[in-house]
Amino acid sequence: AQGGELSGAPFDGMGIKKIVFQDCKVAGSMEGLFMGLGVEEIDLSGADTSMVTSMMSMFKGCSSLIVLELSGLDTSGVKNMMSMFEGCSSLTGLELGNFDTSSVADMRYMFFGCSSLTGLELGNFDTGIVTDMGYMFSSCHSLSKLYTPYNVRVSVELPAVSNAVWHLPDGTEVTELPQNLSTSVLLIRTPVITTTTEALNMPDVIRVKYVPYSYTVRTD
C-alpha cells in the first residue's frame, strides 16, 4: 500500500504473502484490517497511524504470520486493542517497545492463542485506564519470560502450563500479573521437577524447586 488514505479490509481474498506499507496514512479504525489472512510478513513501519482509534482484531487469525514489523507505529490515540494479535500462532516474538497504550481501555484476548511466543517485553505498556484484560495471555503455552505492563488495575491470569510455575525474580510464585505497580517487573516461568528414587528408599516424591540460576535438592 502506498500513498493516500487506507481503511477497511482491502486485502481479503487476495492470496498475498507479504504486505508493506510505504508512506501510507491510515485513518479512523484498523479493526480487522488483516484478520484471517494467510500472509507471512507484514511491514507497517511506513504507516502513519496517528489518527487511528481502534486496532481491535487487527491481526486476528493470521496463523501463518511469522514476521511483523511495527516499529514507528503510532498508537497514542488507540482505545481498543482487543484480540489484536489473537491466533497469531506462528509468531515467536513481537517488538512492541514503541507502543503507547496510555489511551487504551480494552486489552481482552490481546495475545490469546499466540502459542509460539516465548517472551514478551511489555514494560512500556501503561495500563492505568484499561478496564478489561481478560484472557490476555490465554493459550500462550510457550511463553516463559514476561516483562509486565505497569499500572495494572484489573485481574490478569498468567498462562497456566502443567508442571510449571511463574515467579518473580526473588522466587515468589504468582498466577496473575502484579497489580498497582508503577514500574514493570520480570516474570519467569520455570518447570517443577518431580522424581522418585528407590535407591534412597524414599517412597515419597522429591520436589525440586527452581530458584533463578540454581537448584536446591533436599534428600534428608
N, C-alpha and C positions, 0 to 999 in steps of 0.2 A: 504494500500500500504506500502511495507516495502523493504528498500534497493534499490540499483540500480538507474537507470535514469527513469524519467517518463515524457511523453509528449503526446499530442493529447487528445482524449476524450475517455478513456478506460472504462467508467462506464455507457455509454449509453445503455439502454435496459436491464440492469441487475436487476432492481426492488429492489435494496437495500435501506435501510432506514438510515444507518449510515456509514460514511466513516471516518477512522482515518489514518493519515499519521504517520509512525514511521521510523525515520532515512532514509528519502526519499529525494533524490535530484532531483529537477525539473529544466530542462534546457530550455533556449530559451523562448518559449511562453506558457502561460497558457490560451490562448484565448479560450473561450467556453468550458473549461475543464469539468464543471459541468452543463452546460446550459440545462435547461428544465428538470432536474432530479426531481423525486418525493421524494428525500432524505429529512429526517427531521433533521439530525445532521451531521455536517462536522467539523472535528478537524484537523487543519493544523499546530498545534504547533510543530510537529516533522518534518516539511518540510524545507529543505534548498532551499530557493528561491533567493539566492544572484545572480544567473545568469539569472534570468527572466527579460525580457524586455517588455512584454505585459501581462496585466491581463484583457484585453477587454472582456466583456460579460462573465466573469469567472463564475458568479453565476446567470446569467440572466435567468429569468423564473423559478427559484427554489421557486415556490409559497408555498410549504409545509415546507420549511426550517424554523426551529424555534430556533436552536442552532448553532452558528457559532463561532468557536474558532480560532482566528487569532493571538494570542499572539506569539511574536517571529518571525512573518513573515517579511522577509527582502524585502522591496520594493524600496530599494535605486537605483536600476537600471531600474525600471519600467518607461516607457514613455507613456503608453496608459492605462487609466482606464475607458475608455468609456463604459457605460452600465454595469459596474462591478457588481452592486447589483440590476440592473433593474428588477422589477417584483417580488422581494422577499417580497411578501405581508404579510407573516406571521411573519416576524422578528419584534420584539418590541424594540430591542436595538442592537447596534453594538459597540464593543470596538475596536477603531482604533487608540488608543494613541501611538502605536508603529510605525505607518505608516510614512515613509519618502517619501514625494511627491516632493522633490526638482528637480527630473528629469522628472516629468510628464508634458506632453503638452496637453493632451486631457482628459477632465472630463465630456464630454457631457453625459447626461442621467444617471449619475453615480448612483443616488438613485431614479430614476424615478419609480413611482408605488410602492414604499415602503410604502404602505398605513397604516401600523400598527406601524411604528416608531413614538415614542413620543418625543424623544430627540436625538440630535447628538452632540458629542464633537469633533470638527474638529480644535481645537485651535493649533494643531501641524502641520496642513496642510499648507505648504509653496506653494502658487500657483503663484509664481512670473514669471514662464515661461509658465504657462498654457494659451493657446490661445483660447480655446473654453470650456465654462462651461454651454452651453445652455441646458435648461430643466433639470438641475442637480437635482432639488428638486421637479419637477412637480409631481402632484398627490400624494404627501406626505401629505394626508389630516389630519393625526393625529399628525403631527409634531407641537410642541408648544414651544420647547426650543432648541436653536441652538447656540453653541459656534462657531463663524465663522472662516473660514480659514483666513490667513493673506497674505499680498502682492497680493490681488485680483486686477487684471488689466482689467478685462472684465465685461460686464454686466451680472448679475446673478439674475433672478427673484426668489423671495421667494414664496412658495406655497400659493395660494390665497384660502381663505375659507370664505364663506358668513358670514357676521356679526361678523367679527374678524379682528384685525389689528396686525401687527408686530411693535415692538418698541424697542428702545434702553433703557438701564436702567434709563435714565433721562426722559423717556416718549416720546421722539421724534419718530414719526411714520416713518416707512421705508417700501418700497416694494421690495428692492433689497439688496444684500449683500453690505456693505460699501466697497468702493474701496480705494486702496493705503494706507492702514493702516499697520503698522509694527508689530502690535500685534492683537490678537483675541479680539472680543467683544461678549458679550452675547446679543442675541436677544430673546425676549419673544413674543409669540402670545397670545392675550387675547381677550375675546369677547367684542363686543359693544352691550350694553344692551339698548333696546328701550322699552318704555311703555307709556301708556296714562292713565289719571285719570279723571273721571267725577266729583269726589268729590271736586277737586280743581277748577272745571270749566275751565279746560285747554284743548282746542281742539288740541293744537299742541303736538307733540311728545316730551317727556323729554328724552334727551340723557345723559346717564351716562358714563362718560369716566373713564376708569380704569387707575389709577396711581399705580405703584407697591406697594402692601401692603396696599392700601387704596382706597376707593371710594368717589367721591365727587358728590353730587346731588344738583342741583340748582332748586328751585321751585318758586323763586320770579322774 
